Amino acid sequence: MALDQTPDSPEKSIAETAIAQLETESKKGDNADETKVNKWLSTLVDYLPDIGEIAINTFINPISGLSTAFQKIANVIKKRKQDVSS
């Protein structure tokens, strides 16, 4: 499910903010603030899990190189989500 196909809701607004903040941090490359990346990616997963999963998969297997920090955090959040589901 794409974010633009998601009905308007408070969760969608929060997800849009999270995505905008993640985009801002991603432009910093290896200088991205890991705390901010963790906060916004976790928020995205909490509010819209389907969109969060897409974001995590994108950060783990980026087409164009994202920073190692993004990849590390995405892997940690994905593992945490799997552990909760088990």
HTML snippet that shows the backbone in 3Dmol.js (N, CA, C, O; Angstrom):
<script src="https://3Dmol.org/build/3Dmol-min.js"></script>
<div id="view" style="width:600px;height:400px;position:relative"></div>
<script>
const pdb = `
ATOM      1  N   MET A   1       0.852  -1.179   0.000  1.00  0.00           N
ATOM      2  CA  MET A   1       0.000   0.000   0.000  1.00  0.00           C
ATOM      3  C   MET A   1       0.888   1.230   0.000  1.00  0.00           C
ATOM      4  O   MET A   1       1.756   1.362   0.863  1.00  0.00           O
ATOM      5  N   ALA A   2       0.690   2.125  -0.943  1.00  0.00           N
ATOM      6  CA  ALA A   2       1.446   3.365  -1.020  1.00  0.00           C
ATOM      7  C   ALA A   2       0.799   4.421  -0.139  1.00  0.00           C
ATOM      8  O   ALA A   2      -0.410   4.404   0.091  1.00  0.00           O
ATOM      9  N   LEU A   3       1.619   5.335   0.349  1.00  0.00           N
ATOM     10  CA  LEU A   3       1.105   6.373   1.242  1.00  0.00           C
ATOM     11  C   LEU A   3       0.037   7.220   0.561  1.00  0.00           C
ATOM     12  O   LEU A   3      -0.935   7.621   1.201  1.00  0.00           O
ATOM     13  N   ASP A   4       0.206   7.492  -0.723  1.00  0.00           N
ATOM     14  CA  ASP A   4      -0.797   8.312  -1.410  1.00  0.00           C
ATOM     15  C   ASP A   4      -2.130   7.594  -1.579  1.00  0.00           C
ATOM     16  O   ASP A   4      -3.142   8.228  -1.877  1.00  0.00           O
ATOM     17  N   GLN A   5      -2.138   6.268  -1.390  1.00  0.00           N
ATOM     18  CA  GLN A   5      -3.379   5.498  -1.455  1.00  0.00           C
ATOM     19  C   GLN A   5      -4.018   5.328  -0.075  1.00  0.00           C
ATOM     20  O   GLN A   5      -5.112   4.775   0.044  1.00  0.00           O
ATOM     21  N   THR A   6      -3.342   5.798   0.947  1.00  0.00           N
ATOM     22  CA  THR A   6      -3.833   5.682   2.313  1.00  0.00           C
ATOM     23  C   THR A   6      -4.857   6.779   2.569  1.00  0.00           C
ATOM     24  O   THR A   6      -4.614   7.935   2.222  1.00  0.00           O
ATOM     25  N   PRO A   7      -5.993   6.445   3.166  1.00  0.00           N
ATOM     26  CA  PRO A   7      -6.993   7.481   3.468  1.00  0.00           C
ATOM     27  C   PRO A   7      -6.424   8.534   4.416  1.00  0.00           C
ATOM     28  O   PRO A   7      -5.572   8.239   5.254  1.00  0.00           O
ATOM     29  N   ASP A   8      -6.909   9.764   4.272  1.00  0.00           N
ATOM     30  CA  ASP A   8      -6.476  10.831   5.165  1.00  0.00           C
ATOM     31  C   ASP A   8      -6.815  10.473   6.603  1.00  0.00           C
ATOM     32  O   ASP A   8      -7.922  10.028   6.907  1.00  0.00           O
ATOM     33  N   SER A   9      -5.850  10.673   7.470  1.00  0.00           N
ATOM     34  CA  SER A   9      -6.021  10.368   8.889  1.00  0.00           C
ATOM     35  C   SER A   9      -4.878  11.015   9.646  1.00  0.00           C
ATOM     36  O   SER A   9      -3.892  11.439   9.043  1.00  0.00           O
ATOM     37  N   PRO A  10      -5.002  11.095  10.971  1.00  0.00           N
ATOM     38  CA  PRO A  10      -3.873  11.602  11.754  1.00  0.00           C
ATOM     39  C   PRO A  10      -2.605  10.755  11.537  1.00  0.00           C
ATOM     40  O   PRO A  10      -1.494  11.283  11.493  1.00  0.00           O
ATOM     41  N   GLU A  11      -2.796   9.438  11.405  1.00  0.00           N
ATOM     42  CA  GLU A  11      -1.660   8.545  11.183  1.00  0.00           C
ATOM     43  C   GLU A  11      -0.950   8.864   9.871  1.00  0.00           C
ATOM     44  O   GLU A  11       0.278   8.839   9.798  1.00  0.00           O
ATOM     45  N   LYS A  12      -1.739   9.168   8.829  1.00  0.00           N
ATOM     46  CA  LYS A  12      -1.147   9.503   7.532  1.00  0.00           C
ATOM     47  C   LYS A  12      -0.342  10.783   7.644  1.00  0.00           C
ATOM     48  O   LYS A  12       0.749  10.878   7.081  1.00  0.00           O
ATOM     49  N   SER A  13      -0.859  11.766   8.360  1.00  0.00           N
ATOM     50  CA  SER A  13      -0.129  13.028   8.534  1.00  0.00           C
ATOM     51  C   SER A  13       1.188  12.802   9.271  1.00  0.00           C
ATOM     52  O   SER A  13       2.215  13.378   8.912  1.00  0.00           O
ATOM     53  N   ILE A  14       1.153  11.966  10.296  1.00  0.00           N
ATOM     54  CA  ILE A  14       2.373  11.653  11.042  1.00  0.00           C
ATOM     55  C   ILE A  14       3.358  10.920  10.139  1.00  0.00           C
ATOM     56  O   ILE A  14       4.556  11.201  10.164  1.00  0.00           O
ATOM     57  N   ALA A  15       2.856   9.982   9.343  1.00  0.00           N
ATOM     58  CA  ALA A  15       3.718   9.240   8.417  1.00  0.00           C
ATOM     59  C   ALA A  15       4.347  10.172   7.387  1.00  0.00           C
ATOM     60  O   ALA A  15       5.522  10.021   7.054  1.00  0.00           O
ATOM     61  N   GLU A  16       3.587  11.122   6.887  1.00  0.00           N
ATOM     62  CA  GLU A  16       4.128  12.078   5.914  1.00  0.00           C
ATOM     63  C   GLU A  16       5.249  12.900   6.536  1.00  0.00           C
ATOM     64  O   GLU A  16       6.266  13.156   5.892  1.00  0.00           O
ATOM     65  N   THR A  17       5.065  13.313   7.784  1.00  0.00           N
ATOM     66  CA  THR A  17       6.107  14.055   8.490  1.00  0.00           C
ATOM     67  C   THR A  17       7.344  13.183   8.671  1.00  0.00           C
ATOM     68  O   THR A  17       8.469  13.631   8.447  1.00  0.00           O
ATOM     69  N   ALA A  18       7.126  11.932   9.078  1.00  0.00           N
ATOM     70  CA  ALA A  18       8.249  11.011   9.280  1.00  0.00           C
ATOM     71  C   ALA A  18       9.031  10.823   7.985  1.00  0.00           C
ATOM     72  O   ALA A  18      10.261  10.847   7.991  1.00  0.00           O
ATOM     73  N   ILE A  19       8.327  10.639   6.885  1.00  0.00           N
ATOM     74  CA  ILE A  19       8.987  10.438   5.590  1.00  0.00           C
ATOM     75  C   ILE A  19       9.778  11.681   5.190  1.00  0.00           C
ATOM     76  O   ILE A  19      10.904  11.572   4.704  1.00  0.00           O
ATOM     77  N   ALA A  20       9.196  12.852   5.392  1.00  0.00           N
ATOM     78  CA  ALA A  20       9.904  14.094   5.059  1.00  0.00           C
ATOM     79  C   ALA A  20      11.187  14.223   5.884  1.00  0.00           C
ATOM     80  O   ALA A  20      12.230  14.622   5.365  1.00  0.00           O
ATOM     81  N   GLN A  21      11.099  13.884   7.166  1.00  0.00           N
ATOM     82  CA  GLN A  21      12.277  13.963   8.029  1.00  0.00           C
ATOM     83  C   GLN A  21      13.331  12.925   7.635  1.00  0.00           C
ATOM     84  O   GLN A  21      14.528  13.212   7.664  1.00  0.00           O
ATOM     85  N   LEU A  22      12.889  11.729   7.270  1.00  0.00           N
ATOM     86  CA  LEU A  22      13.825  10.701   6.810  1.00  0.00           C
ATOM     87  C   LEU A  22      14.520  11.131   5.515  1.00  0.00           C
ATOM     88  O   LEU A  22      15.712  10.884   5.333  1.00  0.00           O
ATOM     89  N   GLU A  23      13.777  11.766   4.628  1.00  0.00           N
ATOM     90  CA  GLU A  23      14.374  12.261   3.385  1.00  0.00           C
ATOM     91  C   GLU A  23      15.437  13.313   3.690  1.00  0.00           C
ATOM     92  O   GLU A  23      16.505  13.320   3.079  1.00  0.00           O
ATOM     93  N   THR A  24      15.140  14.199   4.636  1.00  0.00           N
ATOM     94  CA  THR A  24      16.100  15.226   5.031  1.00  0.00           C
ATOM     95  C   THR A  24      17.380  14.589   5.557  1.00  0.00           C
ATOM     96  O   THR A  24      18.481  14.988   5.177  1.00  0.00           O
ATOM     97  N   GLU A  25      17.234  13.600   6.431  1.00  0.00           N
ATOM     98  CA  GLU A  25      18.406  12.933   6.990  1.00  0.00           C
ATOM     99  C   GLU A  25      19.154  12.136   5.931  1.00  0.00           C
ATOM    100  O   GLU A  25      20.383  12.087   5.951  1.00  0.00           O
ATOM    101  N   SER A  26      18.427  11.509   5.003  1.00  0.00           N
ATOM    102  CA  SER A  26      19.089  10.686   3.986  1.00  0.00           C
ATOM    103  C   SER A  26      20.002  11.520   3.096  1.00  0.00           C
ATOM    104  O   SER A  26      21.003  11.016   2.588  1.00  0.00           O
ATOM    105  N   LYS A  27      19.666  12.782   2.907  1.00  0.00           N
ATOM    106  CA  LYS A  27      20.490  13.674   2.087  1.00  0.00           C
ATOM    107  C   LYS A  27      21.822  13.985   2.752  1.00  0.00           C
ATOM    108  O   LYS A  27      22.748  14.464   2.097  1.00  0.00           O
ATOM    109  N   LYS A  28      21.922  13.717   4.043  1.00  0.00           N
ATOM    110  CA  LYS A  28      23.162  13.971   4.781  1.00  0.00           C
ATOM    111  C   LYS A  28      24.154  12.822   4.657  1.00  0.00           C
ATOM    112  O   LYS A  28      25.298  12.931   5.097  1.00  0.00           O
ATOM    113  N   GLY A  29      23.711  11.722   4.057  1.00  0.00           N
ATOM    114  CA  GLY A  29      24.597  10.570   3.865  1.00  0.00           C
ATOM    115  C   GLY A  29      25.113  10.043   5.192  1.00  0.00           C
ATOM    116  O   GLY A  29      24.339   9.817   6.122  1.00  0.00           O
ATOM    117  N   ASP A  30      26.429   9.847   5.278  1.00  0.00           N
ATOM    118  CA  ASP A  30      27.018   9.306   6.496  1.00  0.00           C
ATOM    119  C   ASP A  30      26.957  10.278   7.667  1.00  0.00           C
ATOM    120  O   ASP A  30      27.265   9.897   8.797  1.00  0.00           O
ATOM    121  N   ASN A  31      26.568  11.513   7.421  1.00  0.00           N
ATOM    122  CA  ASN A  31      26.423  12.495   8.495  1.00  0.00           C
ATOM    123  C   ASN A  31      25.004  12.543   9.050  1.00  0.00           C
ATOM    124  O   ASN A  31      24.681  13.410   9.862  1.00  0.00           O
ATOM    125  N   ALA A  32      24.162  11.621   8.617  1.00  0.00           N
ATOM    126  CA  ALA A  32      22.777  11.570   9.121  1.00  0.00           C
ATOM    127  C   ALA A  32      22.798  11.331  10.626  1.00  0.00           C
ATOM    128  O   ALA A  32      23.642  10.597  11.139  1.00  0.00           O
ATOM    129  N   ASP A  33      21.871  11.951  11.313  1.00  0.00           N
ATOM    130  CA  ASP A  33      21.738  11.803  12.763  1.00  0.00           C
ATOM    131  C   ASP A  33      21.010  10.489  13.055  1.00  0.00           C
ATOM    132  O   ASP A  33      19.818  10.360  12.779  1.00  0.00           O
ATOM    133  N   GLU A  34      21.736   9.517  13.616  1.00  0.00           N
ATOM    134  CA  GLU A  34      21.160   8.190  13.858  1.00  0.00           C
ATOM    135  C   GLU A  34      19.959   8.257  14.795  1.00  0.00           C
ATOM    136  O   GLU A  34      19.009   7.491  14.634  1.00  0.00           O
ATOM    137  N   THR A  35      19.988   9.155  15.765  1.00  0.00           N
ATOM    138  CA  THR A  35      18.872   9.287  16.701  1.00  0.00           C
ATOM    139  C   THR A  35      17.615   9.718  15.970  1.00  0.00           C
ATOM    140  O   THR A  35      16.533   9.186  16.221  1.00  0.00           O
ATOM    141  N   LYS A  36      17.750  10.676  15.068  1.00  0.00           N
ATOM    142  CA  LYS A  36      16.594  11.149  14.298  1.00  0.00           C
ATOM    143  C   LYS A  36      16.088  10.058  13.351  1.00  0.00           C
ATOM    144  O   LYS A  36      14.881   9.851  13.225  1.00  0.00           O
ATOM    145  N   VAL A  37      17.004   9.370  12.695  1.00  0.00           N
ATOM    146  CA  VAL A  37      16.599   8.300  11.776  1.00  0.00           C
ATOM    147  C   VAL A  37      15.832   7.228  12.543  1.00  0.00           C
ATOM    148  O   VAL A  37      14.786   6.765  12.088  1.00  0.00           O
ATOM    149  N   ASN A  38      16.343   6.839  13.687  1.00  0.00           N
ATOM    150  CA  ASN A  38      15.678   5.832  14.513  1.00  0.00           C
ATOM    151  C   ASN A  38      14.292   6.302  14.932  1.00  0.00           C
ATOM    152  O   ASN A  38      13.320   5.551  14.843  1.00  0.00           O
ATOM    153  N   LYS A  39      14.205   7.546  15.390  1.00  0.00           N
ATOM    154  CA  LYS A  39      12.917   8.098  15.841  1.00  0.00           C
ATOM    155  C   LYS A  39      11.888   8.100  14.714  1.00  0.00           C
ATOM    156  O   LYS A  39      10.768   7.623  14.898  1.00  0.00           O
ATOM    157  N   TRP A  40      12.255   8.627  13.564  1.00  0.00           N
ATOM    158  CA  TRP A  40      11.279   8.779  12.478  1.00  0.00           C
ATOM    159  C   TRP A  40      10.931   7.448  11.823  1.00  0.00           C
ATOM    160  O   TRP A  40       9.782   7.234  11.434  1.00  0.00           O
ATOM    161  N   LEU A  41      11.898   6.557  11.697  1.00  0.00           N
ATOM    162  CA  LEU A  41      11.596   5.257  11.110  1.00  0.00           C
ATOM    163  C   LEU A  41      10.729   4.429  12.062  1.00  0.00           C
ATOM    164  O   LEU A  41       9.812   3.735  11.623  1.00  0.00           O
ATOM    165  N   SER A  42      11.016   4.502  13.349  1.00  0.00           N
ATOM    166  CA  SER A  42      10.183   3.811  14.341  1.00  0.00           C
ATOM    167  C   SER A  42       8.770   4.371  14.350  1.00  0.00           C
ATOM    168  O   SER A  42       7.801   3.617  14.435  1.00  0.00           O
ATOM    169  N   THR A  43       8.650   5.687  14.263  1.00  0.00           N
ATOM    170  CA  THR A  43       7.331   6.330  14.216  1.00  0.00           C
ATOM    171  C   THR A  43       6.550   5.843  13.013  1.00  0.00           C
ATOM    172  O   THR A  43       5.366   5.524  13.119  1.00  0.00           O
ATOM    173  N   LEU A  44       7.205   5.787  11.882  1.00  0.00           N
ATOM    174  CA  LEU A  44       6.552   5.330  10.652  1.00  0.00           C
ATOM    175  C   LEU A  44       6.047   3.899  10.808  1.00  0.00           C
ATOM    176  O   LEU A  44       4.918   3.595  10.423  1.00  0.00           O
ATOM    177  N   VAL A  45       6.865   3.031  11.363  1.00  0.00           N
ATOM    178  CA  VAL A  45       6.467   1.629  11.567  1.00  0.00           C
ATOM    179  C   VAL A  45       5.317   1.535  12.556  1.00  0.00           C
ATOM    180  O   VAL A  45       4.410   0.723  12.374  1.00  0.00           O
ATOM    181  N   ASP A  46       5.341   2.358  13.603  1.00  0.00           N
ATOM    182  CA  ASP A  46       4.283   2.325  14.614  1.00  0.00           C
ATOM    183  C   ASP A  46       2.935   2.797  14.074  1.00  0.00           C
ATOM    184  O   ASP A  46       1.900   2.212  14.392  1.00  0.00           O
ATOM    185  N   TYR A  47       2.944   3.857  13.256  1.00  0.00           N
ATOM    186  CA  TYR A  47       1.684   4.446  12.809  1.00  0.00           C
ATOM    187  C   TYR A  47       1.120   3.806  11.544  1.00  0.00           C
ATOM    188  O   TYR A  47      -0.094   3.642  11.425  1.00  0.00           O
ATOM    189  N   LEU A  48       1.970   3.449  10.614  1.00  0.00           N
ATOM    190  CA  LEU A  48       1.516   2.808   9.375  1.00  0.00           C
ATOM    191  C   LEU A  48       2.481   1.669   9.055  1.00  0.00           C
ATOM    192  O   LEU A  48       3.403   1.839   8.258  1.00  0.00           O
ATOM    193  N   PRO A  49       2.269   0.510   9.675  1.00  0.00           N
ATOM    194  CA  PRO A  49       3.210  -0.614   9.532  1.00  0.00           C
ATOM    195  C   PRO A  49       3.501  -1.006   8.077  1.00  0.00           C
ATOM    196  O   PRO A  49       4.644  -1.335   7.759  1.00  0.00           O
ATOM    197  N   ASP A  50       2.517  -0.980   7.200  1.00  0.00           N
ATOM    198  CA  ASP A  50       2.757  -1.355   5.804  1.00  0.00           C
ATOM    199  C   ASP A  50       3.743  -0.399   5.137  1.00  0.00           C
ATOM    200  O   ASP A  50       4.660  -0.825   4.436  1.00  0.00           O
ATOM    201  N   ILE A  51       3.543   0.884   5.362  1.00  0.00           N
ATOM    202  CA  ILE A  51       4.433   1.897   4.794  1.00  0.00           C
ATOM    203  C   ILE A  51       5.803   1.799   5.456  1.00  0.00           C
ATOM    204  O   ILE A  51       6.833   1.936   4.796  1.00  0.00           O
ATOM    205  N   GLY A  52       5.804   1.562   6.753  1.00  0.00           N
ATOM    206  CA  GLY A  52       7.062   1.406   7.475  1.00  0.00           C
ATOM    207  C   GLY A  52       7.876   0.242   6.945  1.00  0.00           C
ATOM    208  O   GLY A  52       9.097   0.336   6.817  1.00  0.00           O
ATOM    209  N   GLU A  53       7.202  -0.851   6.638  1.00  0.00           N
ATOM    210  CA  GLU A  53       7.885  -2.037   6.091  1.00  0.00           C
ATOM    211  C   GLU A  53       8.516  -1.719   4.739  1.00  0.00           C
ATOM    212  O   GLU A  53       9.634  -2.146   4.452  1.00  0.00           O
ATOM    213  N   ILE A  54       7.799  -0.976   3.917  1.00  0.00           N
ATOM    214  CA  ILE A  54       8.347  -0.570   2.611  1.00  0.00           C
ATOM    215  C   ILE A  54       9.586   0.303   2.827  1.00  0.00           C
ATOM    216  O   ILE A  54      10.601   0.121   2.154  1.00  0.00           O
ATOM    217  N   ALA A  55       9.503   1.239   3.754  1.00  0.00           N
ATOM    218  CA  ALA A  55      10.641   2.122   4.033  1.00  0.00           C
ATOM    219  C   ALA A  55      11.835   1.322   4.532  1.00  0.00           C
ATOM    220  O   ALA A  55      12.961   1.537   4.084  1.00  0.00           O
ATOM    221  N   ILE A  56      11.593   0.397   5.460  1.00  0.00           N
ATOM    222  CA  ILE A  56      12.681  -0.425   5.994  1.00  0.00           C
ATOM    223  C   ILE A  56      13.344  -1.221   4.874  1.00  0.00           C
ATOM    224  O   ILE A  56      14.571  -1.248   4.775  1.00  0.00           O
ATOM    225  N   ASN A  57      12.553  -1.858   4.042  1.00  0.00           N
ATOM    226  CA  ASN A  57      13.118  -2.644   2.939  1.00  0.00           C
ATOM    227  C   ASN A  57      13.906  -1.773   1.975  1.00  0.00           C
ATOM    228  O   ASN A  57      14.926  -2.203   1.437  1.00  0.00           O
ATOM    229  N   THR A  58      13.440  -0.555   1.755  1.00  0.00           N
ATOM    230  CA  THR A  58      14.147   0.380   0.883  1.00  0.00           C
ATOM    231  C   THR A  58      15.495   0.754   1.485  1.00  0.00           C
ATOM    232  O   THR A  58      16.502   0.821   0.781  1.00  0.00           O
ATOM    233  N   PHE A  59      15.507   0.997   2.796  1.00  0.00           N
ATOM    234  CA  PHE A  59      16.756   1.386   3.441  1.00  0.00           C
ATOM    235  C   PHE A  59      17.734   0.226   3.546  1.00  0.00           C
ATOM    236  O   PHE A  59      18.946   0.436   3.489  1.00  0.00           O
ATOM    237  N   ILE A  60      17.229  -0.994   3.699  1.00  0.00           N
ATOM    238  CA  ILE A  60      18.104  -2.160   3.793  1.00  0.00           C
ATOM    239  C   ILE A  60      18.719  -2.475   2.435  1.00  0.00           C
ATOM    240  O   ILE A  60      19.898  -2.818   2.353  1.00  0.00           O
ATOM    241  N   ASN A  61      17.933  -2.361   1.373  1.00  0.00           N
ATOM    242  CA  ASN A  61      18.403  -2.677   0.020  1.00  0.00           C
ATOM    243  C   ASN A  61      18.211  -1.472  -0.896  1.00  0.00           C
ATOM    244  O   ASN A  61      17.398  -1.523  -1.819  1.00  0.00           O
ATOM    245  N   PRO A  62      18.941  -0.398  -0.655  1.00  0.00           N
ATOM    246  CA  PRO A  62      18.738   0.812  -1.457  1.00  0.00           C
ATOM    247  C   PRO A  62      19.255   0.654  -2.884  1.00  0.00           C
ATOM    248  O   PRO A  62      20.246  -0.032  -3.134  1.00  0.00           O
ATOM    249  N   ILE A  63      18.568   1.297  -3.797  1.00  0.00           N
ATOM    250  CA  ILE A  63      19.020   1.305  -5.192  1.00  0.00           C
ATOM    251  C   ILE A  63      20.248   2.201  -5.301  1.00  0.00           C
ATOM    252  O   ILE A  63      21.256   1.824  -5.897  1.00  0.00           O
ATOM    253  N   SER A  64      20.148   3.394  -4.717  1.00  0.00           N
ATOM    254  CA  SER A  64      21.308   4.273  -4.673  1.00  0.00           C
ATOM    255  C   SER A  64      21.766   4.308  -3.224  1.00  0.00           C
ATOM    256  O   SER A  64      20.936   4.348  -2.316  1.00  0.00           O
ATOM    257  N   GLY A  65      23.038   4.294  -3.001  1.00  0.00           N
ATOM    258  CA  GLY A  65      23.587   4.098  -1.665  1.00  0.00           C
ATOM    259  C   GLY A  65      23.118   5.081  -0.621  1.00  0.00           C
ATOM    260  O   GLY A  65      23.395   6.278  -0.705  1.00  0.00           O
ATOM    261  N   LEU A  66      22.411   4.574   0.356  1.00  0.00           N
ATOM    262  CA  LEU A  66      22.102   5.355   1.539  1.00  0.00           C
ATOM    263  C   LEU A  66      23.202   5.092   2.554  1.00  0.00           C
ATOM    264  O   LEU A  66      23.971   4.140   2.423  1.00  0.00           O
ATOM    265  N   SER A  67      23.265   5.926   3.542  1.00  0.00           N
ATOM    266  CA  SER A  67      24.315   5.772   4.529  1.00  0.00           C
ATOM    267  C   SER A  67      24.199   4.455   5.283  1.00  0.00           C
ATOM    268  O   SER A  67      23.126   3.860   5.380  1.00  0.00           O
ATOM    269  N   THR A  68      25.310   4.031   5.799  1.00  0.00           N
ATOM    270  CA  THR A  68      25.360   2.822   6.613  1.00  0.00           C
ATOM    271  C   THR A  68      24.446   2.965   7.814  1.00  0.00           C
ATOM    272  O   THR A  68      23.820   1.992   8.234  1.00  0.00           O
ATOM    273  N   ALA A  69      24.360   4.170   8.376  1.00  0.00           N
ATOM    274  CA  ALA A  69      23.500   4.403   9.547  1.00  0.00           C
ATOM    275  C   ALA A  69      22.058   4.051   9.227  1.00  0.00           C
ATOM    276  O   ALA A  69      21.399   3.379  10.020  1.00  0.00           O
ATOM    277  N   PHE A  70      21.561   4.484   8.099  1.00  0.00           N
ATOM    278  CA  PHE A  70      20.186   4.170   7.711  1.00  0.00           C
ATOM    279  C   PHE A  70      20.006   2.664   7.597  1.00  0.00           C
ATOM    280  O   PHE A  70      19.016   2.121   8.086  1.00  0.00           O
ATOM    281  N   GLN A  71      20.937   1.996   6.966  1.00  0.00           N
ATOM    282  CA  GLN A  71      20.826   0.551   6.786  1.00  0.00           C
ATOM    283  C   GLN A  71      20.863  -0.172   8.120  1.00  0.00           C
ATOM    284  O   GLN A  71      20.095  -1.108   8.342  1.00  0.00           O
ATOM    285  N   LYS A  72      21.756   0.258   9.017  1.00  0.00           N
ATOM    286  CA  LYS A  72      21.869  -0.362  10.328  1.00  0.00           C
ATOM    287  C   LYS A  72      20.577  -0.208  11.125  1.00  0.00           C
ATOM    288  O   LYS A  72      20.075  -1.173  11.701  1.00  0.00           O
ATOM    289  N   ILE A  73      20.052   0.994  11.153  1.00  0.00           N
ATOM    290  CA  ILE A  73      18.833   1.269  11.919  1.00  0.00           C
ATOM    291  C   ILE A  73      17.651   0.512  11.337  1.00  0.00           C
ATOM    292  O   ILE A  73      16.839  -0.040  12.081  1.00  0.00           O
ATOM    293  N   ALA A  74      17.547   0.480  10.023  1.00  0.00           N
ATOM    294  CA  ALA A  74      16.453  -0.257   9.383  1.00  0.00           C
ATOM    295  C   ALA A  74      16.520  -1.735   9.757  1.00  0.00           C
ATOM    296  O   ALA A  74      15.489  -2.350  10.033  1.00  0.00           O
ATOM    297  N   ASN A  75      17.708  -2.306   9.769  1.00  0.00           N
ATOM    298  CA  ASN A  75      17.855  -3.715  10.152  1.00  0.00           C
ATOM    299  C   ASN A  75      17.455  -3.947  11.603  1.00  0.00           C
ATOM    300  O   ASN A  75      16.796  -4.939  11.914  1.00  0.00           O
ATOM    301  N   VAL A  76      17.846  -3.043  12.488  1.00  0.00           N
ATOM    302  CA  VAL A  76      17.504  -3.178  13.908  1.00  0.00           C
ATOM    303  C   VAL A  76      15.995  -3.113  14.107  1.00  0.00           C
ATOM    304  O   VAL A  76      15.431  -3.922  14.844  1.00  0.00           O
ATOM    305  N   ILE A  77      15.343  -2.166  13.462  1.00  0.00           N
ATOM    306  CA  ILE A  77      13.892  -2.016  13.612  1.00  0.00           C
ATOM    307  C   ILE A  77      13.174  -3.211  13.013  1.00  0.00           C
ATOM    308  O   ILE A  77      12.188  -3.683  13.580  1.00  0.00           O
ATOM    309  N   LYS A  78      13.646  -3.709  11.881  1.00  0.00           N
ATOM    310  CA  LYS A  78      13.018  -4.882  11.270  1.00  0.00           C
ATOM    311  C   LYS A  78      13.131  -6.084  12.203  1.00  0.00           C
ATOM    312  O   LYS A  78      12.158  -6.816  12.382  1.00  0.00           O
ATOM    313  N   LYS A  79      14.300  -6.297  12.800  1.00  0.00           N
ATOM    314  CA  LYS A  79      14.487  -7.410  13.723  1.00  0.00           C
ATOM    315  C   LYS A  79      13.597  -7.244  14.945  1.00  0.00           C
ATOM    316  O   LYS A  79      12.986  -8.211  15.400  1.00  0.00           O
ATOM    317  N   ARG A  80      13.517  -6.035  15.480  1.00  0.00           N
ATOM    318  CA  ARG A  80      12.669  -5.773  16.649  1.00  0.00           C
ATOM    319  C   ARG A  80      11.215  -6.083  16.315  1.00  0.00           C
ATOM    320  O   ARG A  80      10.500  -6.656  17.138  1.00  0.00           O
ATOM    321  N   LYS A  81      10.773  -5.713  15.126  1.00  0.00           N
ATOM    322  CA  LYS A  81       9.396  -5.986  14.702  1.00  0.00           C
ATOM    323  C   LYS A  81       9.156  -7.483  14.590  1.00  0.00           C
ATOM    324  O   LYS A  81       8.098  -7.975  14.983  1.00  0.00           O
ATOM    325  N   GLN A  82      10.132  -8.210  14.056  1.00  0.00           N
ATOM    326  CA  GLN A  82      10.005  -9.663  13.924  1.00  0.00           C
ATOM    327  C   GLN A  82       9.966 -10.326  15.301  1.00  0.00           C
ATOM    328  O   GLN A  82       9.205 -11.272  15.505  1.00  0.00           O
ATOM    329  N   ASP A  83      10.767  -9.849  16.241  1.00  0.00           N
ATOM    330  CA  ASP A  83      10.797 -10.405  17.579  1.00  0.00           C
ATOM    331  C   ASP A  83       9.465 -10.203  18.294  1.00  0.00           C
ATOM    332  O   ASP A  83       9.020 -11.082  19.032  1.00  0.00           O
ATOM    333  N   VAL A  84       8.827  -9.055  18.082  1.00  0.00           N
ATOM    334  CA  VAL A  84       7.531  -8.771  18.690  1.00  0.00           C
ATOM    335  C   VAL A  84       6.454  -9.674  18.097  1.00  0.00           C
ATOM    336  O   VAL A  84       5.552 -10.123  18.804  1.00  0.00           O
ATOM    337  N   SER A  85       6.555  -9.937  16.789  1.00  0.00           N
ATOM    338  CA  SER A  85       5.568 -10.771  16.108  1.00  0.00           C
ATOM    339  C   SER A  85       5.669 -12.236  16.488  1.00  0.00           C
ATOM    340  O   SER A  85       4.695 -12.980  16.366  1.00  0.00           O
ATOM    341  N   SER A  86       6.832 -12.652  16.946  1.00  0.00           N
ATOM    342  CA  SER A  86       7.049 -14.078  17.263  1.00  0.00           C
ATOM    343  C   SER A  86       6.409 -14.494  18.561  1.00  0.00           C
ATOM    344  O   SER A  86       6.508 -15.656  18.954  1.00  0.00           O
TER     345      SER A  86
END
`;
const viewer = $3Dmol.createViewer("view");
viewer.addModel(pdb, "pdb");
viewer.setStyle({}, {cartoon: {color: "spectrum"}});
viewer.zoomTo();
viewer.render();
</script>
